[in-house]
Structure formats: C-alpha cells, structure tokens
C-alpha cells in the first residue's frame, strides 16, 4: 500500500472535514502529446486508470516490455498515477502549528491546524510559558503531524475542462455559494472554474491540461497528532 502527501488549502481542508469534498484533481506533471487519448484493454477510449506494461528502450535502442505500472496509456504514450491506485492513501498536508513547542528538552507532538483554529495565537513551552503561535506552511508538514487520511476509491485521467456538474460538486465548491452577493444561478462547474483560476490562474484553465482525478473517502481524522485508523 502506498501513501502520498498532498497539499490542500484551508477551504478544501474544511470541505473534507464537513463531507462536501470527496474528490481532488491534480495536473499531470508531464502533459501528453497533442491528440493523445488513453485507451482500455480493447483499444477503446477509456480514461479510467489500470495496470499496464510500460515499454522501455534497451541499450540497443529496441523497445522492450518493462515493469507493470498503474496509470493510463495508449500504444505510444503513457503516464503513471503519482498517488497510486484504489486502496492507496493520501495524507493531507495543511498549515499547522505546535501547541506545545519542544523548548526545555521535553518533546511534544500536540498540533493546531489553521483550517480549524484560525485564531489560535498562542502556544506554550514545556514550562508553561506562553509563546506566539508559529504557523508552518503545509509543504513542510511531516507525516506524523497529519490528522486526515484519505482512501483513494478510483483513479482516472481527463481534461480539466471536461469536469461534470456532479464532479464539480464533489470538489467541495459549496463554500463559494455562501459568499455575500453570490449569484445563485451559477452552475457548480462555473464555481469550480472560478476556484481553479483563483488558485492556478486563468492561463491554467484556458490551457485545459490533463489532470489526475482522485475520488476518495475519509479513512481517518484526528484532532491532534497523526491520523490514525479506527480500531
């Protein structure tokens, strides 16, 4: 079983915790060639990822069958899913701080999470003295500090602009509907586009890249310390 750490911003962490986000999209680091489209086992167009044999070039310059990998491919090009396959897991990287800092020689692993405690301004050292809360960016979160563990239920690849209304809802866009003066007639897909552009920029949406799609279910959460599975 594979575990991968993915960064989620505060709104998306809250959406995971309240059950409105059950899917995430991530841009393929290496984009397929123009006109490419994945095919299934019978050479039929199919975006669902599966196990396939990766081709490799040997030292003589000949194409040989390589290892089995999980991802999407056609006869000429393929991509391996960076987060694995259904049953593998994602641990959520988010902005966090230490409630008790390791000052005075006493190591502690008690964490605050900015998505849940945005106004937490103080923490303590091992001697009980108050200190300013020091927030650590999500990219620097270690695995032991993660409180949310996600179970991947499906993997597929698609063009970003092909997102459906149902998938846009599953991306956790509900919080945008509660913004003052929000237009209630805007579709879920339009809200997702607005959210994507706010994070990645208009050029990213307009270029319509291939993305990995990971539907998931929350396997475990913890209010403090590392996420643990239920007993």
N, C-alpha and C positions, 0 to 999 in steps of 0.2 A: 504493500500500500504506500502510495506517495502522498506527501504533504507539501503544499506550496503556500507561501505567504503573499497575499495581495493587499495593496493599499486601497482603503475606502475612506472617503471624506466623511465629515461629521453627519451630514444629512443622510448619506447612504448607510452609515452605521445605525442611525436611529431607525431608518426604514427596515433594516434587517431585524432589529430588536422588536419592532412593533408588528412584524409579519407582512409588511407591504412590499418588501423587496425579496424576490425569490430567484433572481437571475442577474448575471453580470456579463457584460461584453468587454473584451479586450482586443485591441488592434493587433493583428498579426505583425510581428516584428519584420519579417521578410514577406513582402507582398508578392502574390502570384503574377506570372506574366499576363499581359493583356489577352483577353479572350478565354482565359482558363476557367474551368468549372469542374468541381470534383464529381467523380462517378462512383457508383457502388460496385457490388460484386458481379453484376451482369452488365456492366458498362452502361448503366442507366444513371442519368444525373441524380445525385444524391448528396445532400450536404451533411448528413449525419456521419460523425467520425466513427472509424472502425479500425481494427488491426489490419495492417497491410505490410507487405515485404518491401523494404526500402532498397532501391537499387544503388549500388556503389561502383565506382570505377577502379579497377585493379591497377597494378603497377604497369601493366601492358597497355593500358588505355581502353580496356574492354569493360563493358557493362556486365556486372555480376549481381546475383541476388545477395542482398545484405541481411541485416537483422530485421526481425519483426518489430514494428513500431505502431503507435496508435495515433491516428490523425485522419487527414483527408488527402486524396491524391487522384490523379488521372494517369495515363500512360507516360506522361512526360515530366510531371512536376508533382511534388507532394510536400505537405507540412505536418510536423509532429505537434500534437497538443502539448503546450508547455505546462499545463496543470494536470496532465494525466487523463484518466478515463473515469467513467462512472464507478463510484465506490471509493475513489481517491478523495482527498480532502484539501480544503482551503482554510488556512487560519488568517483571521482578519488583522491586518496591520492598521492601527489607528493612533491618533495623537494621545499620549498618555503621560502621566507623571507619577512620582513615588510619594505616597502618603507619609511614609517614614523613610527618610534618607539614611543611608549607611554612614552615619557620622558617629564617631566614638567607638568604632570597632564592632558594632552589632549589625550584622547583615539582616535585612528585612526584604520581603517581597510582598508589599502591600501597595496596590496601584490605584490611581484615579484615572478616569477616562474622560477626556474633554467632551465627547459627544453626550455623555450622561451628566457630567458635573462641570459645565462650562464656567461656573462662577467660583469654583474651588480656587482660592487664592493663597491658602496657607497649607503647609505641611509641617512635619515635626522631625527632629533628630532623635537619636536613641536616648537622649537625656530629657526629652520632653520639651525642648525649646522650639518655639515657633520659627519657621523659615518661610520665605516666599515660595510658592509653588513654582516649580520649574517644569514646563511642558516640553516633552521630547517629540519631535516630528515622527509621523508614522513610519517613514522609511527606516528609522533607526530602532523600531520596536523589535526586541528579541522574541523568540518563540515562547519563552516562559512567561512573558507578560501578556500574551494574547488571552482574551476572555471569550472569543467567539470562534467556534469551529464549524465549518460548513461541509456538508457531504454532497459531492457532485452527483447529480442524478442523470445527466445527459451531456453530451458534447457534440456540437456541430459548428460548421463554419458558414458564414453568409456575408453578403454585402451589407454594410452599415445601413444604407437607406432602405433595405428590404424589411426592416423591423415591422412587425404586425402591431395592431392595436393591443391585442392581448399581451404580447411580449413587452410593449411599452409600459403597460400597467405593472407587469411583473418586475420591471426595472426600478420600481419604487418612486415613481414621479408624483405620487399622491400629495406630497407636501407642497408642491407647486400650486395646487388648487386652493390652498389656504392663504396664499399671498394676498394682501389687501388689493382690491380692484382687479383681481384676476378674472379673465374672460372665461366664463363657464362653458362657452361653446367650443373652446379649443379642444381638439382631439388629444388623446393620450400620446399619439405619435408626434404631434406638434410640440407637446410639452417635453417629450424625450429629446427632440431635436434642440429645443431651447436649452435643456440641461447639458446636452453633449457640447454644444457650442460654447456655453459658459465655462466649461472645463478645458476643452481641447481647441477651441477656436473654430471660426466659420470655415476656414480652409480645410480642416479635418473632415467636417461634414460634407462639404462640396466635393472632396476627392473620392468620397464613397469607398473607403478601404474595405478589404476583407477583415472580418473580426471573428474571434472565437466566441461562441455563446456557451455559457455555463449555467444552466438551471441548477438550483441547489435547494437543500433543506437544511435548517439549522440543526446540527447534531448536538451541540453543547454550548452553553454560555456559563460564565462565572462572573460574579460581581467584583471579585478580587482575584488576582493571580492568574495562573494559566487556566485555560479552558479545559474542563475535564468531562469525559463522557459519563452519562448517568450510570449508576451501579446496576 
